[in-house]
Amino acid sequence: MPTGAEALRDAAARLDSAGIDAPMRDARLLLAHALGVESSALLHLAHDALAPDTAATFNTLVQARARHQPLAQIRGWRAFWGRKMHVTPDVLDPRPDSETLIERALDGPYETVLDLGTGSGALVVTLLAERCHAQAVAVDISPAALEVARLNAQRHGVAKRLDLRISDWFDAVDGRFDLIICNPPYIDAAEWETLARDVREFEPKIALTPGADGLAPYRHIAGRLSHYLAPNGRAIFEIGHQQGAAALALFQSAGFANLSCIPDINGKDRVILVQNSPNSAQKPAER
């Protein structure tokens, strides 16, 4: 059996030949996963021969990555805001970019949260874990995605405060919320064709792109948002980095005046923040 160091060199070469951007990094993460250890422990195991079952498992993992399956799907989790979130091919892989939405949400108070298109539940589970008295409703059109969100809520101890519902945006939602969050599909048709294989071939297309200019979800949500956002409530939406001006215009046209576009850590437009007025009319929700 090869040693850990030998297995790593071979795996990195295979991943490099397959066009993986960071082959040695990914090989190290996969070997650590196969061994059930943190990657920092590999240094101490470099000269030890791999057990046959570990070598077989590692080979299977490397084969999957060489096909460009995302690391999060192979390992079954992604770190998000300091927590491990369960990931499957039924949901988007939570990105660090989305932590910008969490940062802005935690800037203000909230007791009730609505997560539209929750996917893995990474956003709403994080917000509930950070505020132990908050309650939330999270919706998604995909039953499989809701199952992933349920597992993440259980893993992080917030399941009793999270109501998961199958819904096409607001269709199964009632009431008003202090905070509404959403990371909708926003990739436009042209950009979809340029995405990396890891994304285009393995993550759910319905959660990535609505087609056309990518703005259809914002148009739909902006037109109904006032029925669900509490007075003084906030709504925060992730956007594509070139969609800031267009998304702001949609919410302005829907009657919202207190708006801002906030960049991520790389200085790219990342979220739209909508602040409701303190005396907004209590209109009944349109069904």
N, C-alpha and C positions, 0 to 999 in steps of 0.2 A: 504494500500500500504506500502511496506517496506521503511525504510529510506535508504539514500544513503549508509551508513555504512553497514547495513544489506544486501543490494543488492550486495555490493562488496564482503562481506564474502561468500555469497552463490555462486556467480560467480567464485570466486577464487577456492572454493572447487570443483566445477564442472570442471573447467579447469585443476586442479591438477589431478583429476580422469581420465581425458582424455589424460594425459601425456604431457601437455604443460609445457615447461621448466620454465617459469617465470609467474605463474598463477596470482598472485596479481598485478604485473606490467601490464599485459595485461588486466586484469579486470578494472584497473583504467583508462587505455587509452580508453577502449571501453565505459566505463560509461561517461567519459569526452566527447567522440564523440557523444554519445546519447543525452547528455545535451547541446551540442554545446558550451562547455567551454574548457579552458585549464585545464590540469590535476591538476595544482597547485590550482585551485579554488575548488577542491573537498573537501578539509578540511573544508571549510566554509559551505558546503552543506551536510556534513556527517549525521547530525541529522534531516534533512528535509525529509519528505515523498516524494517519487518519484510520479510524475503525472502518471496516468494510461498509457498514450501514451508513455511516456518516459520509463516506466518499460517494456512495450511490445517491444519497439525498442531495449532496452538493452538486453532483453532475446533473441531476434533474433540474435543480434550481438554475444552474448556469444555462442549460438548454432553453429554459423558459425566457430568461433575460436575453439570450441571443436572438430569440424571436421578437424581441422588443416589448415583451410584456412588462408593464411598469413594476418597479421594485415593490411599491406598496401592495399591489395585488399579489405578488409572489409571496411576500412575507405576511400579508394579511393585515397590515396596519401601517399607519403614517403618524408621525409625531405632529401634533398641532396644539399650539399654545401650551406646551409643556405636558401634554397628555397623549397617550396612544389611542388613536381612533381606528376602530375596525374598518377595513376597506375590502370591497369585493368588486368584481367587474360590473355590478349593478349600479355603482355610484361613482361620482367623480372622486379622484384622489385629492384630498384637501391640500391646497397650495399655501405656502407662506404669504403670498399676496393677500389672501383672504383674512389674514390676521389684522390687516388695516381696518377691516370692518369691526372686528372685536375691540380694537383700541378705541375706536370712536364710540362704540356702544357703551363701553365702560366709563366714558367721560361723563355720563349723566346717570340719573336714577331711572330705575324701571322696576315695576312689580309684575307686569304682565307683558308677555312677548308673543309675537306671531312670527313664525318662520315659514316663508313661502318657498316651496320647492326645496325641502330640507335635505334631500339626498342622504348622505351618511349621518346627518345630524350633528356634524362637527361644530357648526356655529351655535346652534341653540343649546346643545349639551354644554359647551364651554361657558355660555352666558349664564346658564342655570348653576353650573358648578362654581362660578365666580360670585354669584349672589344667591345665598342659601334660602332666601325667602321668596324668590321670584317663582312665578308659574308661567307655563308656556303652552301654546298650541303650535304644532308643526305639521305641515301638510305636504303631500307629494302625490303626483299622479301614478307613481310606481309602487305597487305593494312590496316588491323586492327591496326597493330603497328604504321604505319604512321599516322593514325588518332589520336592516343594517342600523338605522337610527335607533331602533328599540334596543338592540344589543349594546350600542354605545351609551345609551342612557342608563342601562343596567350596570355596565362596567364602571361608570363614574358616579353612580349613586343618585341619579336625578330622575329615575323613571317615574316615581310617584308624583312628580311635579310637571310631567310632560304628557300632554294629550296628543297622540299621533292620529292623523286622519287622512284617508284617501280623498284627495280633492284636486280639481283643476283650478289652481290659484285660489280665489276666494269662494268658490262654489259651495264648499261645506263649512264655511267659517261664519260665525256670528259674534256679535259683541265688538267692543273697542279695546285697543291695546296701547299701552304706554310706549312700546317699542315694536316696530315691524322691521324685520330684516329679510333680505333676499339676495341670493346669488343666482340670478337666472341664467339660462343659456343666452349668450350674447355674441358669440362669434359669427361674423357675417359669412355669406356664402363664398366669397373670394378667399378670405383668410382660412376657411376650413380646408381648402385644397392644399394649403401650405403647411399644415400642422405636422408635427413629428409623428412617425409611425406609432410610437408609444401611446399617443393620445388618440389619433384618428382610428386606429385599428382595435383598440382595447377598451377605451372608455365609452360610456353610453352617449351616442350622438344626440339623443333627445335632451340630454342635460348640458350639451355644449353649444349647439347652434339651433336657432329657429329658422335659419335660412335668410335669404334676402339681405337686408342691411343690419340684421342682428338686433333691431330695436323693438320688435313686436311685443315682447313681454313687458317692456317699460310702458308702451302705449296702453296696453290692457290694464296694467296695474295702476298707472297714474289716473286713469279715468274713474277708478273705484276706490282709490285709497282714502279719500275723505270720509267714507262711510265706516271705516274700520280704525282710523287713527284717532286716539283720544285727544282732547284739548291739551295743548302743550306737549303732545306726544312727538316722538321722533321716528322717522323711517330712514333706513340706511340700505343702500343698494350697491352691490359691486357692479362695476362697469368695465368694459374694455378700455384700454388706455387712450384710444382715439375717439371715445364716445362722449366725453365730458360735456361739450357744448350742446350736442344733440339731446342728450338725456336731460340736462337742465331745462332746455326749451320745452320738452314734453311735460315736465312737472309744473313749469310756469304756466303753460297753456291750460293745465288742469286746475289752476287757481291758487297754487302755492307760491308764496312770496319769499319765505325765509329758506333759502337754498344755498348749498355750498358744494363745491367739488374738491375732494381731498386727495392728495397724492399718496402713493405708497412710499416705502423706504428708499426706492430707487428714483423718486421724483416724478413718477408717471401717474396720471389721473387714475384713481382706483375705486373710489366710492363717491356716491351722491348722498348727501345728508339733507333730509327734508324735515323741517321743524314746523309743527302745526301751530296755529295761533291759539292763545289761551281761551278765546271765546268762540271757537269754531262751532257751527251749528250742529246739533245732535240729529243728523238726518238718519232715517231708517236705512239699513243696508238694502241695496238692490239685490234681488234674488234672481 
